[in-house]
Amino acid sequence: MATGIKDKVAIIGMGCTRFGERWDAGAEELMVEAFKECLEDAGIEKTDIEAAWLGTCFDSINVGHSALPLSLTLRLSNIPVTRVENYCATGTEAFRGACYAVASGAYDVALALGVEKLKDIGFGGLPSFVGSDSGSLNWQWFPNMTAPGAFAQLASAYAAKYKIPDHDLKRAMAHVSVKSHANAVLNPKAHLRKAVSEDQVMSAPIIAHPLGLYDCCGVSDGAACAIVTTPEKARDLGKKGFISVKALQLALSSGAEMGYNDWDGDHFVTTSKCSTRAYQEAGISNPRAEISMMEVHDCFSVTELVTMEDLHISERGQAYKDVMDGVFDREGQTPCQVDGGLKCFGHPIGASGLRMLYEMYLQFHGKAGDRQIEDPRFGLTHNLGGFPAMNVSSVAIVGRYGE
């Protein structure tokens, strides 16, 4: 019988580059920058790594289709390396591969690294998937769809279902953005480190109603990585108070949302299912009370807001009130995006899932500086790749080993 992954994998090292317009570095330099921090933090030799996973989404633009760029760049001699891609959950997918390999007993020490180099591609936003292996999804299902347009529809559907006045929803979304900008000011590795006011957000140019400029995350370069091992190996290395994986869950759309009328466009089915399984795996019965901090997929401000309900932190139709009540502020009950989130830390797609875990790791080790949260118990990360009607959702929960 399956027993899940709880406390079977320890995170002993993590690293993350500064995110942003990294004209000074290519994908290879970003990989090295994140890996050097991670390896030094883990306190092991590079030769101790027995297997590795590379996560990158826009492969043709960054590093190509194989896993060779990771082994070549980091000089990982003759070990198995696997490249993975799963839309915006790519970084978490790399982490999942490394964790499952260790939990299975196949390896003692494994590396997960995610990287994306997006600022050199000549696009104002993200490039099209057309022409890649995912191209058929675009021309068959949404040839005229844009990310802001799709998530604007989510906002409209959410407001319509719960009869939320437009001004109230926009104020709640503005609070989400103001919060992330304020948190990013305290994060030296964040891309956008400038505070904004609610008035600035509310009066910004509209991108796709009701989403304005400050409701949208930017495009960034960056890399992040993790080294994982067994709890027994972590103890042998002298690690104390180390962080372990409590749950790792992934859910993908089946097509039912697009093909039938049961789904009304106001929430993410995959996130709701995925988080429920993650709580069961981690042994969490009351997530609102037990989750200490979160990093969720705030590609748009409304995504973060709706995700609170799909993660079963807020009641259905009530997340916008929780947002305005400060529940998810840095000093609130359940701080969210303490590092600035996708909105301000940045969103180099292949790295984002691991960047979220990096913040959890810093917080648990008391290394988050001015944004440090007091005595966290469980940390949750969430990725959403694709669009509201068709997506990939991942949820990871981490905490101190044995707790």
Secondary structure, DSSP 8 states (H G I E B T S, - for coil): -----TTS-EEEEEEE---B--TT--HHHHHHHHHHHHHHHHT--GGG--EEEEE-SSHHHHT-SSSHHHHHHHT-TT--EEEE--GGGHHHHHHHHHHHHHHTTS-SEEEEEEEE--TTSS-SS----TTSTTHHHHHHH-TT--HHHHHHHHHHHHHHHTT--HHHHHHHHHHHHHHHHHHHTT-TT-S------HHHHHTS-EEETTEEGGGB----BEEEEEEEE-HHHHHHTT--S-EEEEEEEEEE--SHHHHSSS--SSS-HHHHHHHHHHHHHHT-S-HHHHEEEEE---SBHHHHHHHHHHTTSS-TTTHHHHHHTTTTSTTSSS-B-TT-HHHHT---HHHHHHHHHHHHHHHHTT--GGG--SS--EEEEEEEEEETTEEEEEEEEEEETT-
